[in-house]
Amino acid sequence: YDEKMVREMEGLEASGSTYVCTLCDATRAEAASNMVLHAITRSHSENLERYELWRTNPFGESAEELRDRVKGVSAKPFLETQPTLDALHCDIGNATEFYKIFQDEIGEMHLRHGEGSRLPAPNREERRRWRAALDKQLRNKMKLKPVMRMNGNYARRLMTEEAVEAVCELVRSEERRGALRELMALYLQMKPVWRSTWPARECPDQLCRYSFNSQRFAELLASVFHYRYDGKITNYLHKTLAHVPEIVERDGSIGAWASEGNESGNKLFRRFRKMNARQSK
């Protein structure tokens, strides 16, 4: 299931919540300061118990104290979900984040971050220029047309060495180019572990190195790209770095249950609704 569906069925706050994960109790700040060392702790039964605490408030706590106690549960869970992550939406979420990192590197955001920086924060027009430059470069070098909303096909094309080389042509600093290349190389080493049907058989080396690679990936984000990850991290990036090995060890796979099949039906469903709905006169 994608994250939106899990949060709805398990009674959790929406994706922008302080409680960043549907698998553990980490807040966004905790997940950003410790990107790798988290365990799966949430369960359907615990969410039900927390909902009862939220509903009854037996200790007479304030709204903020109560919210901290129930860790982001705000509605009654009505359907139990398997604590895992969806490979397709993991790809899309992470590609969206890399797309933003590429824009920030083109605009040299690292020079504008921190107390010592004299440069002002970028305005909307500057960000628009960075995005236009990135879109133009990807179109020229990779025939990759801009999309309004990230999708699986665009994500697969974007997360490649070819794409990062195209982006590096627009980045001035050799040091920053090296960091971008290393970040993408680490990501491509980790990706087969959650995409393959049987990681232990299809990519055993990447599976063995996953924890090492994710630790190095997290170190890069916290140091070289700290302007984006100072107390913040995206939901799927947290799951990718912290929870993939535990899920693979428990279930044997993540990619075997990816939601490409479900998503492929959406186009048909939209057509059926449009063509077969009762027409008003």
Backbone as CSV, one residue per row, in Angstrom:
resi,resn,N_x,N_y,N_z,CA_x,CA_y,CA_z,C_x,C_y,C_z
1,TYR,0.843,-1.186,0.000,0.000,0.000,0.000,0.887,1.248,0.000
2,ASP,0.385,2.323,-0.595,1.151,3.562,-0.493,0.899,4.185,0.882
3,GLU,1.729,5.167,1.217,1.697,5.708,2.578,0.376,6.392,2.909
4,LYS,-0.208,7.073,1.925,-1.472,7.771,2.173,-2.551,6.783,2.622
5,MET,-2.610,5.628,1.959,-3.610,4.615,2.299,-3.346,4.032,3.690
6,VAL,-2.075,3.745,3.995,-1.729,3.182,5.307,-2.125,4.146,6.418
7,ARG,-1.791,5.424,6.242,-2.115,6.414,7.277,-3.622,6.518,7.485
8,GLU,-4.375,6.419,6.399,-5.835,6.501,6.505,-6.400,5.282,7.229
9,MET,-5.925,4.086,6.858,-6.476,2.858,7.431,-6.037,2.637,8.877
10,GLU,-4.833,3.120,9.222,-4.319,2.904,10.577,-4.582,4.091,11.510
11,GLY,-5.356,5.079,11.031,-5.753,6.183,11.904,-4.649,7.171,12.227
12,LEU,-3.621,7.246,11.381,-2.497,8.149,11.644,-2.722,9.509,10.992
13,GLU,-1.997,10.511,11.494,-2.053,11.839,10.881,-1.533,11.769,9.448
14,ALA,-1.818,12.799,8.651,-1.441,12.799,7.230,0.074,12.851,7.053
15,SER,0.529,12.738,5.800,1.954,12.568,5.498,2.834,13.718,5.976
16,GLY,2.279,14.906,6.133,3.075,16.042,6.591,3.249,16.098,8.100
17,SER,2.806,15.070,8.800,2.843,15.046,10.262,4.268,15.104,10.805
18,THR,4.398,15.574,12.050,5.682,15.514,12.768,6.145,14.069,12.879
19,TYR,5.175,13.152,13.037,5.502,11.724,13.155,5.648,11.169,11.744
20,VAL,6.903,11.055,11.329,7.255,10.903,9.927,6.973,9.504,9.382
21,CYS,6.865,8.509,10.267,6.900,7.117,9.808,5.648,6.344,10.205
22,THR,5.214,5.446,9.325,4.096,4.547,9.635,4.597,3.241,10.254
23,LEU,5.923,3.099,10.396,6.509,1.863,10.922,7.114,2.035,12.313
24,CYS,7.540,3.268,12.643,8.128,3.518,13.965,7.609,4.848,14.506
25,ASP,7.988,5.165,15.743,7.447,6.349,16.422,8.304,7.599,16.238
26,ALA,9.298,7.555,15.369,10.232,8.674,15.229,9.527,9.942,14.755
27,THR,9.946,11.076,15.315,9.514,12.365,14.779,10.442,12.729,13.622
28,ARG,10.061,13.753,12.875,10.883,14.159,11.730,12.279,14.604,12.182
29,ALA,12.339,15.327,13.302,13.637,15.797,13.811,14.500,14.622,14.269
30,GLU,13.889,13.644,14.950,14.641,12.459,15.395,15.147,11.657,14.202
31,ALA,14.294,11.513,13.184,14.688,10.756,11.990,15.810,11.459,11.230
32,ALA,15.847,12.801,11.289,16.900,13.551,10.594,18.220,13.486,11.352
33,SER,18.165,13.494,12.689,19.404,13.457,13.471,19.983,12.048,13.540
34,ASN,19.119,11.034,13.481,19.566,9.640,13.474,18.869,8.958,12.303
35,MET,19.513,8.925,11.145,18.832,8.519,9.916,18.717,7.007,9.735
36,VAL,19.538,6.234,10.436,19.635,4.806,10.117,19.110,3.888,11.221
37,LEU,19.377,4.222,12.477,19.124,3.272,13.570,17.706,3.393,14.123
38,HIS,16.753,2.750,13.441,15.367,2.697,13.906,14.836,1.283,13.687
39,ALA,13.904,0.868,14.534,13.289,-0.457,14.389,11.790,-0.294,14.174
40,ILE,11.175,-1.295,13.547,9.722,-1.280,13.340,9.038,-1.558,14.675
41,THR,8.260,-0.597,15.153,7.612,-0.745,16.463,6.095,-0.591,16.403
42,ARG,5.562,0.076,15.395,4.109,0.293,15.337,3.376,-1.010,15.004
43,SER,2.151,-1.129,15.504,1.295,-2.264,15.151,-0.156,-1.799,15.190
44,HIS,-1.031,-2.576,14.556,-2.451,-2.223,14.502,-3.061,-2.191,15.907
45,SER,-2.732,-3.197,16.723,-3.309,-3.261,18.079,-2.852,-2.070,18.921
46,GLU,-1.574,-1.692,18.769,-1.074,-0.537,19.519,-1.756,0.749,19.048
47,ASN,-1.984,0.861,17.734,-2.683,2.042,17.221,-4.101,2.134,17.785
48,LEU,-4.772,0.985,17.940,-6.116,0.974,18.542,-6.066,1.444,19.998
49,GLU,-5.070,0.950,20.743,-4.920,1.375,22.142,-4.661,2.874,22.226
50,ARG,-3.811,3.360,21.329,-3.486,4.787,21.347,-4.695,5.636,20.956
51,TYR,-5.524,5.110,20.053,-6.740,5.850,19.695,-7.650,5.997,20.910
52,GLU,-7.766,4.922,21.713,-8.599,4.996,22.921,-8.055,6.037,23.895
53,LEU,-6.723,6.109,24.010,-6.114,7.149,24.852,-6.439,8.533,24.301
54,TRP,-6.350,8.656,22.971,-6.644,9.938,22.315,-8.102,10.342,22.542
55,ARG,-8.995,9.353,22.487,-10.435,9.621,22.599,-10.830,9.970,24.027
56,THR,-10.260,9.243,25.002,-10.716,9.393,26.392,-9.852,10.335,27.225
57,ASN,-8.572,10.498,26.843,-7.630,11.345,27.595,-7.706,11.056,29.100
58,PRO,-7.377,9.819,29.523,-7.577,9.428,30.930,-6.702,10.193,31.919
59,PHE,-5.595,10.764,31.456,-4.682,11.454,32.375,-4.889,12.971,32.376
60,GLY,-5.919,13.429,31.667,-6.237,14.855,31.649,-5.108,15.725,31.125
61,GLU,-4.439,15.269,30.075,-3.284,15.999,29.539,-3.722,17.086,28.554
62,SER,-2.809,18.008,28.289,-3.066,19.026,27.273,-3.022,18.371,25.892
63,ALA,-3.493,19.097,24.872,-3.540,18.545,23.511,-2.147,18.142,23.033
64,GLU,-1.137,18.965,23.351,0.227,18.679,22.896,0.806,17.455,23.606
65,GLU,0.564,17.361,24.923,1.046,16.199,25.694,0.361,14.921,25.229
66,LEU,-0.936,15.022,24.963,-1.695,13.850,24.508,-1.216,13.389,23.137
67,ARG,-0.957,14.349,22.256,-0.468,14.007,20.915,0.887,13.312,20.998
68,ASP,1.729,13.773,21.914,3.036,13.146,22.096,2.889,11.728,22.641
69,ARG,1.888,11.511,23.474,1.680,10.177,24.052,1.203,9.179,22.998
70,VAL,0.322,9.616,22.085,-0.254,8.677,21.107,0.542,8.626,19.802
71,LYS,1.605,9.429,19.688,2.539,9.368,18.550,1.854,9.493,17.188
72,GLY,0.956,10.475,17.080,0.387,10.770,15.767,-0.871,10.011,15.406
73,VAL,-1.415,9.190,16.317,-2.705,8.536,16.049,-3.809,9.555,16.323
74,SER,-4.693,9.765,15.340,-5.716,10.801,15.515,-7.103,10.357,15.065
75,ALA,-7.236,9.107,14.618,-8.541,8.576,14.209,-8.554,7.082,14.512
76,LYS,-9.719,6.475,14.445,-9.804,5.051,14.782,-9.272,4.193,13.639
77,PRO,-8.255,3.357,13.892,-7.782,2.423,12.854,-8.895,1.435,12.518
78,PHE,-9.130,1.211,11.218,-10.242,0.324,10.858,-9.817,-0.873,10.026
79,LEU,-8.544,-0.930,9.610,-8.085,-2.078,8.827,-6.610,-2.299,9.101
80,GLU,-6.236,-3.530,9.431,-4.834,-3.824,9.748,-4.011,-3.915,8.470
81,THR,-2.830,-3.303,8.484,-1.931,-3.356,7.323,-0.636,-4.050,7.713
82,GLN,0.005,-4.670,6.730,1.310,-5.280,6.954,2.353,-4.168,7.080
83,PRO,3.154,-4.158,8.155,4.152,-3.083,8.304,5.305,-3.237,7.317
84,THR,5.153,-2.639,6.156,6.175,-2.719,5.112,6.176,-1.394,4.357
85,LEU,6.885,-1.329,3.226,6.793,-0.141,2.390,6.617,-0.567,0.946
86,ASP,6.078,0.332,0.143,5.795,0.016,-1.252,6.965,0.458,-2.124
87,ALA,7.496,-0.479,-2.924,8.696,-0.202,-3.714,8.466,0.913,-4.737
88,LEU,7.309,0.921,-5.387,7.041,1.948,-6.405,7.001,3.340,-5.784
89,HIS,6.250,3.493,-4.694,6.143,4.815,-4.076,7.441,5.223,-3.389
90,CYS,8.234,4.240,-2.991,9.577,4.517,-2.482,10.419,5.146,-3.595
91,ASP,10.382,4.557,-4.787,11.095,5.111,-5.950,10.633,6.536,-6.252
92,ILE,9.320,6.724,-6.272,8.761,8.035,-6.633,9.127,9.084,-5.579
93,GLY,8.975,8.730,-4.299,9.291,9.672,-3.221,10.754,10.074,-3.219
94,ASN,11.645,9.102,-3.403,13.080,9.400,-3.391,13.503,10.174,-4.641
95,ALA,12.907,9.851,-5.786,13.228,10.586,-7.018,12.776,12.044,-6.897
96,THR,11.633,12.270,-6.271,11.159,13.642,-6.039,12.173,14.423,-5.216
97,GLU,12.734,13.757,-4.202,13.722,14.420,-3.345,15.020,14.698,-4.105
98,PHE,15.477,13.752,-4.914,16.685,13.973,-5.714,16.469,15.101,-6.724
99,TYR,15.275,15.173,-7.286,14.938,16.246,-8.234,15.107,17.613,-7.562
100,LYS,14.719,17.705,-6.290,14.872,18.961,-5.542,16.334,19.216,-5.179
101,ILE,17.063,18.147,-4.829,18.497,18.300,-4.539,19.227,18.823,-5.773
102,PHE,18.902,18.273,-6.949,19.534,18.727,-8.194,19.298,20.224,-8.406
103,GLN,18.069,20.668,-8.175,17.768,22.101,-8.329,18.580,22.938,-7.348
104,ASP,18.647,22.478,-6.093,19.390,23.225,-5.066,20.877,23.302,-5.392
105,GLU,21.415,22.229,-5.965,22.841,22.233,-6.310,23.116,23.155,-7.495
106,ILE,22.197,23.201,-8.443,22.343,24.131,-9.572,22.342,25.574,-9.050
107,GLY,21.499,25.847,-8.057,21.409,27.195,-7.481,22.388,27.459,-6.350
108,GLU,23.269,26.481,-6.053,24.291,26.610,-4.999,23.679,27.001,-3.649
109,MET,22.677,26.231,-3.251,21.995,26.505,-1.982,22.924,26.366,-0.782
110,HIS,23.975,25.540,-0.902,24.880,25.336,0.235,25.585,26.626,0.645
111,LEU,25.698,27.580,-0.291,26.335,28.863,0.028,25.393,29.803,0.774
112,ARG,24.094,29.513,0.737,23.099,30.391,1.363,22.665,29.898,2.731
113,HIS,23.178,28.736,3.144,22.700,28.124,4.387,23.674,28.407,5.525
114,GLY,23.152,28.574,6.708,23.989,28.748,7.893,24.080,30.198,8.325
115,GLU,24.536,30.389,9.557,24.582,31.728,10.141,25.628,32.618,9.467
116,GLY,26.715,32.011,8.974,27.789,32.806,8.373,27.487,33.286,6.968
117,SER,26.409,32.786,6.372,26.108,33.141,4.984,25.545,34.558,4.887
118,ARG,26.063,35.312,3.916,25.562,36.671,3.689,24.545,36.720,2.554
119,LEU,24.425,35.610,1.837,23.488,35.577,0.713,22.063,35.388,1.223
120,PRO,21.094,36.073,0.620,19.700,35.922,1.073,19.113,34.581,0.644
121,ALA,18.051,34.179,1.308,17.337,32.958,0.904,16.748,33.167,-0.486
122,PRO,16.715,32.118,-1.309,16.216,32.285,-2.682,14.724,32.596,-2.709
123,ASN,14.329,33.460,-3.626,12.898,33.739,-3.779,12.291,32.770,-4.791
124,ARG,11.002,32.890,-4.985,10.284,31.950,-5.850,10.783,32.014,-7.295
125,GLU,11.116,33.214,-7.745,11.572,33.385,-9.127,12.906,32.677,-9.366
126,GLU,13.813,32.774,-8.387,15.102,32.081,-8.509,14.904,30.570,-8.564
127,ARG,14.067,30.064,-7.674,13.811,28.614,-7.666,13.200,28.160,-8.992
128,ARG,12.352,29.005,-9.549,11.740,28.682,-10.842,12.806,28.592,-11.940
129,ARG,13.796,29.489,-11.875,14.885,29.461,-12.863,15.724,28.191,-12.722
130,TRP,16.001,27.798,-11.471,16.784,26.574,-11.260,16.046,25.364,-11.827
131,ARG,14.749,25.319,-11.574,13.964,24.186,-12.077,13.924,24.187,-13.605
132,ALA,13.764,25.361,-14.207,13.729,25.461,-15.668,15.060,25.013,-16.268
133,ALA,16.170,25.389,-15.615,17.498,24.985,-16.104,17.659,23.465,-16.032
134,LEU,17.193,22.872,-14.924,17.282,21.413,-14.770,16.420,20.706,-15.811
135,ASP,15.180,21.168,-15.984,14.277,20.545,-16.963,14.850,20.625,-18.377
136,LYS,15.415,21.775,-18.714,15.988,21.962,-20.059,17.169,21.018,-20.275
137,GLN,18.033,20.885,-19.254,19.206,20.007,-19.363,18.791,18.545,-19.512
138,LEU,17.809,18.111,-18.717,17.348,16.720,-18.793,16.665,16.439,-20.135
139,ARG,15.972,17.437,-20.656,15.321,17.263,-21.962,16.368,17.161,-23.077
140,ASN,17.390,18.024,-23.021,18.415,18.035,-24.069,19.301,16.795,-24.025
141,LYS,19.706,16.401,-22.820,20.679,15.311,-22.678,20.041,13.928,-22.665
142,MET,18.803,13.828,-22.140,18.198,12.508,-21.942,16.838,12.349,-22.607
143,LYS,16.390,13.399,-23.323,15.054,13.376,-23.931,13.976,13.121,-22.871
144,LEU,14.206,13.676,-21.678,13.297,13.471,-20.547,12.416,14.705,-20.396
145,LYS,11.143,14.566,-20.764,10.228,15.708,-20.726,9.784,15.996,-19.294
146,PRO,9.638,17.279,-18.943,9.172,17.621,-17.586,7.777,17.060,-17.324
147,VAL,7.514,16.716,-16.070,6.183,16.226,-15.685,5.646,17.110,-14.564
148,MET,4.328,17.247,-14.524,3.712,18.047,-13.464,3.866,17.358,-12.110
149,ARG,3.748,16.025,-12.134,3.812,15.251,-10.900,4.673,14.022,-11.147
150,MET,5.588,13.748,-10.225,6.519,12.628,-10.401,5.766,11.309,-10.585
151,ASN,6.202,10.517,-11.569,5.608,9.188,-11.769,6.719,8.143,-11.851
152,GLY,6.330,6.878,-11.885,7.304,5.791,-11.842,8.278,5.803,-13.003
153,ASN,7.780,6.058,-14.219,8.659,6.053,-15.396,9.697,7.167,-15.325
154,TYR,9.256,8.370,-14.931,10.187,9.498,-14.809,11.208,9.206,-13.707
155,ALA,10.735,8.634,-12.590,11.628,8.325,-11.463,12.721,7.350,-11.881
156,ARG,12.354,6.333,-12.665,13.353,5.346,-13.106,14.411,5.979,-14.002
157,ARG,13.996,6.909,-14.869,14.951,7.577,-15.765,15.832,8.566,-15.001
158,LEU,15.240,9.239,-14.015,15.978,10.268,-13.276,17.059,9.664,-12.379
159,MET,16.768,8.505,-11.791,17.704,7.913,-10.832,18.707,7.021,-11.557
160,THR,19.539,7.643,-12.383,20.559,6.928,-13.150,21.847,7.740,-13.151
161,GLU,22.957,7.070,-13.471,24.242,7.768,-13.584,24.207,8.775,-14.734
162,GLU,23.488,8.432,-15.799,23.368,9.341,-16.942,22.742,10.673,-16.516
163,ALA,21.709,10.599,-15.681,21.026,11.816,-15.228,21.934,12.658,-14.344
164,VAL,22.656,12.013,-13.430,23.509,12.788,-12.520,24.668,13.428,-13.285
165,GLU,25.160,12.764,-14.341,26.215,13.373,-15.163,25.684,14.602,-15.900
166,ALA,24.440,14.515,-16.364,23.828,15.674,-17.032,23.686,16.844,-16.059
167,VAL,23.279,16.546,-14.826,23.115,17.596,-13.815,24.472,18.201,-13.446
168,CYS,25.502,17.360,-13.349,26.831,17.833,-12.948,27.390,18.876,-13.919
169,GLU,26.938,18.845,-15.164,27.388,19.856,-16.132,26.935,21.260,-15.741
170,LEU,25.878,21.346,-14.918,25.355,22.649,-14.492,25.859,23.058,-13.108
171,VAL,26.613,22.172,-12.445,27.118,22.449,-11.091,28.557,22.943,-11.202
172,ARG,28.848,24.089,-10.610,30.167,24.708,-10.790,31.272,24.001,-10.013
173,SER,31.007,23.654,-8.768,32.049,23.134,-7.880,32.344,21.661,-8.163
174,GLU,33.622,21.339,-8.333,34.024,19.946,-8.553,33.720,19.093,-7.324
175,GLU,33.880,19.685,-6.141,33.589,18.969,-4.896,32.110,18.584,-4.819
176,ARG,31.232,19.523,-5.197,29.794,19.237,-5.172,29.433,18.186,-6.221
177,ARG,30.076,18.248,-7.376,29.815,17.234,-8.416,30.197,15.844,-7.913
178,GLY,31.344,15.756,-7.230,31.778,14.469,-6.677,30.796,13.930,-5.653
179,ALA,30.262,14.834,-4.814,29.293,14.415,-3.789,28.003,13.907,-4.428
180,LEU,27.542,14.598,-5.482,26.323,14.157,-6.185,26.526,12.782,-6.812
181,ARG,27.687,12.587,-7.434,27.965,11.279,-8.064,28.004,10.169,-7.016
182,GLU,28.639,10.449,-5.871,28.721,9.425,-4.819,27.336,9.117,-4.257
183,LEU,26.526,10.163,-4.062,25.175,9.970,-3.528,24.351,9.075,-4.456
184,MET,24.419,9.341,-5.765,23.667,8.532,-6.723,24.218,7.110,-6.796
185,ALA,25.547,6.960,-6.737,26.149,5.620,-6.786,25.693,4.782,-5.594
186,LEU,25.649,5.389,-4.411,25.185,4.670,-3.218,23.715,4.281,-3.366
187,TYR,22.909,5.212,-3.887,21.477,4.937,-4.068,21.274,3.762,-5.026
188,LEU,22.031,3.752,-6.115,21.889,2.675,-7.104,22.388,1.337,-6.562
189,GLN,23.294,1.382,-5.570,23.710,0.150,-4.896,22.604,-0.379,-3.984
190,MET,21.863,0.542,-3.364,20.816,0.136,-2.414,19.516,-0.269,-3.105
191,LYS,19.215,0.369,-4.223,17.906,0.207,-4.860,17.512,-1.241,-5.175
192,PRO,18.418,-2.097,-5.695,17.991,-3.476,-6.008,17.450,-4.240,-4.808
193,VAL,17.844,-3.855,-3.596,17.412,-4.586,-2.399,15.908,-4.456,-2.188
194,TRP,15.347,-3.263,-2.466,13.884,-3.150,-2.291,13.116,-3.329,-3.598
195,ARG,13.829,-3.398,-4.753,13.123,-3.576,-6.018,13.059,-5.032,-6.456
196,SER,14.060,-5.837,-6.109,14.102,-7.211,-6.628,13.087,-8.095,-5.906
197,THR,12.671,-9.143,-6.603,11.673,-10.064,-6.053,12.252,-10.927,-4.939
198,TRP,13.531,-11.288,-5.063,14.167,-12.169,-4.084,15.586,-11.661,-3.847
199,PRO,15.759,-10.651,-2.994,17.072,-10.008,-2.838,18.194,-10.961,-2.433
200,ALA,17.897,-11.920,-1.553,18.944,-12.829,-1.076,19.534,-13.657,-2.213
201,ARG,18.744,-13.877,-3.263,19.227,-14.660,-4.399,19.683,-13.759,-5.552
202,GLU,18.965,-12.664,-5.800,19.235,-11.837,-6.982,20.335,-10.802,-6.766
203,CYS,20.468,-10.282,-5.541,21.511,-9.262,-5.293,22.084,-9.433,-3.885
204,PRO,22.688,-10.591,-3.594,23.187,-10.846,-2.228,24.265,-9.864,-1.781
205,ASP,25.123,-9.419,-2.718,26.196,-8.489,-2.342,25.626,-7.152,-1.884
206,GLN,24.650,-6.626,-2.660,24.031,-5.348,-2.270,23.276,-5.475,-0.951
207,LEU,22.659,-6.643,-0.731,21.934,-6.873,0.521,22.897,-6.864,1.705
208,CYS,24.051,-7.510,1.541,25.049,-7.550,2.618,25.606,-6.157,2.919
209,ARG,25.740,-5.339,1.874,26.340,-4.014,2.048,25.307,-2.923,2.327
210,TYR,24.041,-3.300,2.427,22.992,-2.281,2.521,23.186,-1.367,3.731
211,SER,23.430,-1.945,4.892,23.572,-1.124,6.107,24.767,-0.186,5.999
212,PHE,25.875,-0.692,5.439,27.062,0.153,5.253,26.757,1.294,4.284
213,ASN,26.121,0.949,3.153,25.799,1.975,2.151,24.820,3.012,2.689
214,SER,23.810,2.551,3.440,22.823,3.499,3.972,23.463,4.421,5.011
215,GLN,24.419,3.892,5.781,25.121,4.726,6.761,25.939,5.813,6.060
216,ARG,26.640,5.434,4.991,27.431,6.415,4.240,26.517,7.439,3.558
217,PHE,25.394,6.971,3.021,24.404,7.850,2.387,23.912,8.887,3.406
218,ALA,23.599,8.411,4.619,23.120,9.307,5.680,24.194,10.318,6.073
219,GLU,25.456,9.872,6.123,26.559,10.790,6.459,26.677,11.901,5.418
220,LEU,26.521,11.535,4.140,26.579,12.548,3.077,25.454,13.571,3.225
221,LEU,24.243,13.082,3.479,23.107,13.996,3.638,23.331,14.946,4.814
222,ALA,23.861,14.401,5.913,24.019,15.205,7.131,25.183,16.187,7.040
223,SER,26.145,15.931,6.148,27.312,16.818,6.062,27.256,17.685,4.808
224,VAL,27.397,17.061,3.647,27.477,17.824,2.392,26.146,18.488,2.046
225,PHE,25.037,17.795,2.330,23.716,18.328,1.965,22.926,18.757,3.206
226,HIS,23.630,19.231,4.230,22.972,19.558,5.502,21.959,20.684,5.358
227,TYR,22.090,21.513,4.306,21.137,22.613,4.132,19.715,22.103,3.915
228,ARG,19.562,20.852,3.428,18.222,20.281,3.226,17.781,19.410,4.391
229,TYR,18.737,18.891,5.173,18.403,17.869,6.172,18.742,18.311,7.590
230,ASP,18.634,19.611,7.831,18.858,20.156,9.164,17.538,20.081,9.936
231,GLY,17.320,18.942,10.608,16.070,18.741,11.350,14.908,18.283,10.493
232,LYS,15.170,17.969,9.207,14.099,17.542,8.296,14.556,16.313,7.512
233,ILE,13.591,15.474,7.150,13.855,14.359,6.234,12.509,13.925,5.660
234,THR,12.509,13.421,4.439,11.236,12.997,3.838,10.849,11.606,4.348
235,ASN,9.566,11.308,4.264,9.042,10.057,4.818,9.692,8.829,4.177
236,TYR,9.758,8.816,2.840,10.278,7.624,2.168,11.789,7.515,2.276
237,LEU,12.492,8.643,2.366,13.942,8.588,2.558,14.260,7.975,3.922
238,HIS,13.470,8.338,4.927,13.641,7.735,6.261,13.427,6.221,6.204
239,LYS,12.350,5.790,5.553,12.068,4.351,5.471,13.152,3.619,4.687
240,THR,13.626,4.245,3.604,14.665,3.636,2.770,15.935,3.385,3.575
241,LEU,16.335,4.361,4.376,17.594,4.250,5.113,17.454,3.405,6.377
242,ALA,16.287,3.462,7.028,16.167,2.871,8.365,15.504,1.496,8.402
243,HIS,14.557,1.218,7.497,13.699,0.042,7.699,13.820,-1.067,6.659
244,VAL,14.466,-0.797,5.524,14.510,-1.802,4.451,15.138,-3.126,4.899
245,PRO,16.325,-3.139,5.559,16.920,-4.435,5.926,16.028,-5.278,6.834
246,GLU,15.348,-4.630,7.787,14.485,-5.368,8.715,13.297,-5.996,7.987
247,ILE,12.712,-5.256,7.040,11.566,-5.787,6.285,12.009,-6.963,5.410
248,VAL,13.155,-6.816,4.740,13.649,-7.892,3.869,13.986,-9.131,4.690
249,GLU,14.568,-8.936,5.869,14.899,-10.076,6.734,13.638,-10.806,7.190
250,ARG,12.573,-10.044,7.467,11.326,-10.646,7.955,10.506,-11.289,6.838
251,ASP,10.334,-10.554,5.719,9.431,-11.000,4.652,10.145,-11.653,3.476
252,GLY,11.455,-11.419,3.357,12.197,-11.974,2.227,12.213,-11.080,1.010
253,SER,11.286,-10.113,0.941,11.210,-9.248,-0.241,10.376,-8.012,0.048
254,ILE,10.618,-6.975,-0.734,9.751,-5.794,-0.770,9.207,-5.636,-2.190
255,GLY,10.092,-5.794,-3.172,9.726,-5.589,-4.575,8.689,-6.559,-5.106
256,ALA,8.571,-7.750,-4.477,7.603,-8.741,-4.968,6.169,-8.237,-4.861
257,TRP,5.931,-7.291,-3.943,4.571,-6.787,-3.734,4.442,-5.321,-4.142
258,ALA,5.274,-4.877,-5.073,5.224,-3.476,-5.517,3.877,-3.192,-6.185
259,SER,3.467,-1.916,-6.154,2.093,-1.586,-6.556,1.961,-1.147,-8.011
260,GLU,2.949,-1.450,-8.869,2.798,-1.097,-10.288,1.515,-1.672,-10.880
261,GLY,1.179,-2.902,-10.490,-0.034,-3.537,-11.015,-1.288,-2.771,-10.647
262,ASN,-1.371,-2.356,-9.379,-2.535,-1.572,-8.942,-2.608,-0.243,-9.687
263,GLU,-1.444,0.421,-9.798,-1.421,1.743,-10.422,-1.808,1.671,-11.901
264,SER,-1.441,0.573,-12.558,-1.721,0.470,-13.994,-3.222,0.434,-14.275
265,GLY,-4.019,0.053,-13.262,-5.469,0.018,-13.449,-6.140,1.374,-13.335
266,ASN,-5.418,2.377,-12.801,-6.059,3.673,-12.539,-6.589,4.335,-13.809
267,LYS,-5.818,4.197,-14.904,-6.241,4.810,-16.162,-7.566,4.198,-16.637
268,LEU,-7.656,2.870,-16.504,-8.898,2.188,-16.883,-10.058,2.622,-15.989
269,PHE,-9.793,2.673,-14.673,-10.866,3.035,-13.741,-11.397,4.433,-14.036
270,ARG,-10.497,5.365,-14.342,-10.937,6.728,-14.664,-11.830,6.729,-15.897
271,ARG,-11.442,5.920,-16.894,-12.240,5.850,-18.124,-13.613,5.246,-17.841
272,PHE,-13.643,4.175,-17.034,-14.927,3.534,-16.720,-15.854,4.506,-15.987
273,ARG,-15.282,5.255,-15.023,-16.105,6.209,-14.277,-16.675,7.271,-15.206
274,LYS,-15.836,7.705,-16.156,-16.272,8.766,-17.061,-17.333,8.268,-18.038
275,MET,-17.132,7.061,-18.593,-17.998,6.570,-19.657,-19.265,5.893,-19.130
276,ASN,-19.169,5.262,-17.955,-20.278,4.429,-17.495,-21.086,5.029,-16.347
277,ALA,-20.657,6.196,-15.864,-21.430,6.818,-14.784,-22.802,7.251,-15.316
278,ARG,-23.774,7.286,-14.409,-25.117,7.704,-14.816,-25.076,9.170,-15.244
279,GLN,-25.569,9.439,-16.431,-25.503,10.800,-16.974,-26.714,11.606,-16.502
280,SER,-26.448,12.815,-16.001,-27.571,13.674,-15.595,-28.099,14.418,-16.818
281,LYS,-29.402,14.661,-16.847,-30.006,15.330,-18.010,-30.525,16.696,-17.609
